[in-house]
Amino acid sequence: MQEHVYKRKRKINGKLVLSHCYYGHYTLPNDTRQRMVVLNTTDKQQAQSMLRKIVQDAAWEASGITAPKPLRDAAVKNLTVHQEDFLADLEGSGRDEMYQANLRCRLKKLIKECGWQYPKDVTADSFMTWRRQQTLSAKTLNDYLDAANGLMKWMQRAGRLETNPLQTVGKHKTAGKEVIQRRAFTDDEVRHLLEVAGPRKPVYLSALNTGLRRAELAALQKGDCFLHGDNPYLKVRASTTKNNKAATIWLNEEVAAELKKLVALGAGLDEAVFEKIPDMDQFRKDLAAAGIPFVDAQGRRADFHALRHTLATNLARCGVLPRVAMEFMRHSEMRLTNKTYTDVAHLPLAEAADLLPKFTTKKGTQKGTQDLVAAGHLLSSAGANAFGSEPYKDIENKGDCHALALAGAEGHELEMAHPSGVEPETC
């Protein structure tokens, strides 16, 4: 191991000039590379002392005795500094403002109430102690854990943390512990709601048949609508969706007809389709006008997001394949579509019970067996409601439901068309 301090020599206008501050050169054991550092001091003894400390730290780090310098530097920075760097990185990656605001709020609360001042203060025990004292819902507590894990994992990737101290903390089970429970609307409720909605009818009808959330509907532009041709659809931009993924959403004739009226009102493709998305107060007024209770006898809510639950339930009632329904809902897993968003109270469970074999009666004839099989096909191909060009007629549209299921199962490529007649290269 070698080390020495020196002042650099340079020629300026033909004259040899020494640098004002000292520099250092050093090599480490078992390493022939020569390293140079700027010591930023004019005192030789101080320069030698500084270089000796740098060489010692580098040797210990190389041998694994001490942590690398980025880890040591990060350890003495306040956790709020790391938080701001983390959020700035998210902003640069294109995450939306609402997501960042929620994340900032949760991290600020955790850092303050858990007593996390420096990275070393973040422990699994301190988080679980804080969590036990909360009265928040299981889902919200899981959101706080996700926020903290997001910061810790980012610090790991940035070389500021060796391991995630929260990786052993499990999430709370949310099944049956939801603070807000929603239900699907019945067909009659939907009809009554659309009858009293007035100018808000296209918004409700679109939400019912596309599953677009309130913010996604507000961000929908006329250039995103491709309403002419046999298979009208929407192209939802990644920057407007909750999961930051672009999606193609197919429309039935009823929704396409309503949207055509709105798209025709203006020529600008960057104009919003809906002038205004009704707020919660307006939605509750419309529910009251339609005679629909906001909260039912079981405590389940019929809010705006319940329109999305209604779509998932109607897809199940129509016999749409679960994998197709999951894609239509733009969910990441089938369990979310089948268990969380599908309202089982609307499924034909009584009809299913009638199809079960009878064990205490005389064994049926071949014809009886055939009748049973035929009844089973009838139940699976058409539920209590249909999801076709006229989605609120009973049974009559079972062929449309069957066609939708087949289209998803076989992956048929559907023809596309833009309102202008030709789809542009970019949307």
N, C-alpha and C positions, 0 to 999 in steps of 0.2 A: 504494500500500500504506500503510495507516494502522495505528497501534497506540498504546495508552495504558493506563496503570494507574490504578486508582481504588479508593476504598472506597465500598461501597454505602450508600445512605441509606435509612433506613426510619423510619416513625413508630411509636413504641411509647408507648401511653398519652398520645398527643397531643404527644409530644416527638420531635424529629428525632434519630435515633441513627445513628452511622456503624458499619459492620461492623468487626470486629476485624482481619480479614485483608484483603489486597488482592485485587482481581479484575483481569482484563485484557480489553480489547476489541481486535479486530484484523480487518482485511480483507486479502485477497490480491490481487495484480495480476490484472486482467481478471475480477474477481469482486466484485460489489457486496455480497455477503452479509456481515453483521457477525457475527463469532464471539466467544463469551464463554468465558473459562476461569477457574477458581478457582486462585489461585496459592499459597494456604495459607502466607503469610508476612506478618509485620507490618512488615518493613523495605522501604521504597519502592525503594531502589536494587537490592536483591535481587529484588524483584518485577519491576522493569524488565528486569533481566538474564535472568530466567526467561522473561518474555514474549518477549524478543528471540530467544531460542533456540527457543521454540515456533513463532514466526512463520517463522524461517529453515527449520526442519525441514519445516513445512507447505508452504512455497514450493518447496523442493527436491523434496518428494514429489509436489506437483502438476505439476512440470515433468519428472518422471521421473528426476531426478538421484539420489535415494535411494529405497530401498524403503519401502512403506507401514509405518506404525507397528506394526500387528499382526505383520508379518513381522520387524521389528527386535526386537520384544519376544520373539517365539518363538525367535529365533536365539540369545538369551542364556539360554534355559531349558534345563536338563539334559534329555536325551532321555527319561530315566525319568519325568519329569513329564508329558511328552506321552504316553508310554505309558499311564500311569495314567488320564489324561483320556480317552484312546481306549477303554480297557477299560470305564471308567465309562459312556461313551456306548453301548457295546455292551450292557452290562447293562440300561440304560434302554430299549433297543430290543427286549429280550426274548430275547437270545441265551442259550442254556443254559449252566450252570455248567461243564460239562466242556469245552465249546468255549472258554470264556474261560480256563480253567485251562491248556489246551494252548497257547493263544496267548500267555499270560503267560510260560510256561516257555520257549517258542521265542524270544520277543523278548528275554527276560532273557539267554539264552545268546548271542544275536547281539550285543547291546549290549556285553556283557562281552568276548567273544572277538574281536570285530571292532574293539574300541577306539572305539566310538561314544559320545562324551560329549555332543556337541551336534549339532543337525541338519546342520551343515556337514560333520561327520565321515562322514556316510553317503554312500558313493560306490559306484558299480558295481564299481570295481576292488577295493575292500576286501572287498566281499561275495564276489566270485569268487575272491579269494585265500584267504579262509576256506573256501569250498566245496571248493577243490582239496585242502585238507588233511584233509578229512573222509573217514571210512570208512562213512558212513551210506548207506542205499539211495537210489536216484535219486528214488523217491517221497517219502521223508522230506526230502531236500534241497529238493525242490519245495515241500513243506509249509513249510519255513523261509522260502523266497522268498515264498510267498504271505503269510505272517505279516508279513514286513517290508514288502511292497507294501501290505498292508492298512493299516498304520500310516502310511506315506507318503501314500497316497491320502486318508486321513482328514485328515491335516494340510493337504493341498492344499484340500480342501473347507472346512476351518475357517479358511482364510486364514493358516495358519501356515507354509506352504511354497509357494514359487512353482512349482516343478516337481518331479516324482518322480525322484530320482537313480537309481532302480533300474529305470526303465521299459525300458531297453535290455538288461537281463539276461534271457537266454532260459532256458527250463526244460530240464532233462535229459530225454532220452528214457527212458521206463520200460519199453517193450516188451522182453521178454527179460532184464530186469535186476531182476526182482522178487525180493526176499529171501524172501518167502513166496509160494509158488505153491500154488493149491488145485485140487482136482478135484471132479467131481460123483460122487455115490454111484450105484452100479448099483441096479437094481430089487431084486435079491436082498439086497444090503446094507441097503437101506431096510427090507425086510420083517424081516430079522434084528434090526435095531436097534429097531424098534417092538415086536418080540416080547419083548425083554429090558428095555425101558424102564420098564415098570411105571407108576407115577403120572406119569412124565415123558413118556409117550406123546403126550398132547394137545399138549404144547409142541413136540415134534419134528414131529408131523404138521402143526401150524399153520405152523411155520417152513418146512417143505417145500412147502406149498401156497399160502402167502401172500407169502413172501419177507421177512417182518418180521424185523428185526434183534433181537438180544438185548434191548437197551434198549427198543425199541418193543414187544416182547412183554411186558416187565415193566410198561410203562405202560398196557397195554390194560385198559380197564374194562368191566364188564358192560353199562353203558349204551352202549358203542360197538358192541355186537353186535346185529345184526338177523337173527335166525336162523330165523324162520318165514316161510312163503310159498314160492313156487316158486324164488325167487332169493335165497338167504341171502347176507349180506354184512357186512363190517365197515366202520365209519366211523372212520378213524384221524385223531385230532386233530393240528392243525399243531404244537402245542406239544410233541408227543411224537416227531415224525419228524426224521430227520437233516437233511432239506432245508427244514424248517419250513413244509411245505405239507400241507394236509389231503388225504386220499385216501379213495376208496371201493375196497375190495378184495372181489371176489366170491369166494364159497366154493363148493366142491362138496359133495355130500351127506355124504360121509365126514367131512370136517372139521366141518361144521355139526353133525352128530350128536354128535361128541366135545365140542364147545363147549357144546351144549345141556345136557349133564350138569353142566358146571362152573357155568354161569350159573344153573341151577336150585338150586344149593346155598345161595345167599343172595339176599336181596331188594334190597339196596342197589345202585343203578345205578353208584355211584362206587366200588364194591369192585373190586379187581384180579381179572381172570379167572383168572390163574395165581398160585397161592400162592407159588411160588418158581421162578425160572428156573435150571436146573442150571449150575453153574460149570464151568470147563474141566476140573478134576480129575474131576468126576462124569461129564462127557461122555466123557472118555477111558476111564473105567471101563466105561461102557456100550458103547463101541466094542470094548473088549477082550472083554467078555462076548458080543458079537455076532460075534466073530472078524474084525473089520475093522481092518486096520493103520492107525495114525494117519498114517504116512508111507509112500507106496508106493515102488516100485523107481525111479521117476523123481524122487523127492524131493518129490512133491506132497502137501500135507496134506489130511486129511479132518477139519477142525475144525468148529465150530458154524457159522461163516460159509459153509462149503462146502455147507450145506443150501440157502442162497440160490443158489449156483452150480447146484445140482441142479435147482432150479425153472426157471432160465433154460434149462438144457439140455433139460429135459422139454418146455418150451414149443416149442423148436425141433424136437424129435423128433416132436411132434404136428402139425407143419405150421402152427402158429399164425403169422399174418402178423407180420413183424418189428416193424412199427409198433405192433401190439397188444401184442406181448411187451414192448416198451420201456415202454409205459404200465403194464402189469401189474407190471413190475419197479420202476416209479417212477424210471426213469433219465432223465437230462437229454439224453442223446444215444444214438442207436442203436448206435454203435460200441461203447459200453460193454457193452450187452446182447449183441451178436453176437460180439465178439472177446474181451472180458475174462471174461464170466460163462458163456459157452456152452462146454462141454467137447466139443471136436470128436471126441474118442475115442469118444463115445457116438452120433455121427451115422451114418446108414446110407450110408457112403461106398462100401462094396463093392457094394451094390445099385445105387448111382448109376453105377458103372463098367460094370455089366452092361447098363445102358440105352443106352450110347453106340452109335452106328451102327457096323456092321461093314463094312470096306472091301475085304477080301480074299475074301469069299464072294460067290456070285451075288446079284444084285440081288433083293431080296425082293418078294413079291407084295403086292397091296393089303391082303390079310388080315394078312400079316406086319407091315406098317406099322401097321395098326390095333391089333395085339397090342402093339406097342412103345409106342404112345400110351397104351393102357390100362394097361400096366405102369408108365408114368411117372406117371399119375394115382394109381395105387395107392401108389407110393412117396411122393408128395408129401402125400397125404391121411392117411397113417398111417405113422409112423416105427416104430422098434423098440419104442416104448412108447406108451401113451395117457395122456391127461390129462382124464379125465371124472369121472363119479361114482365109478368104481372105478379110481384112477389107476395101479395097478400090475399090471393085466392086459394081456397082450400083444395088440395088434392089435384085439381084440374091441371096443374103445371108439373106433374110428376115427371113428364117426359123431359122438361127443361132441366129439372134437378138431375136426372139420369145423365143427360148430355153433359152437364157441368162436371159430374164425377168422372165420366169417361174421358173428357178433355184433359183433366188433370192426370188421370192414371196413364193415359197413353202418350202424353206429351205432344199432342198435335200442335203444330205451329199455326197460329192464328194470323189472319191478315190484318195489317195496320193501316190507318189513314189519318191524316191531319185535317183540322177544320178547313184549311185552305185547299185540301185535296192532295197535297204532297207533304210528307214529313220532312222537316228541315234536318240538316246534318247534326246540329246541336240544339239542345233545348235550354 
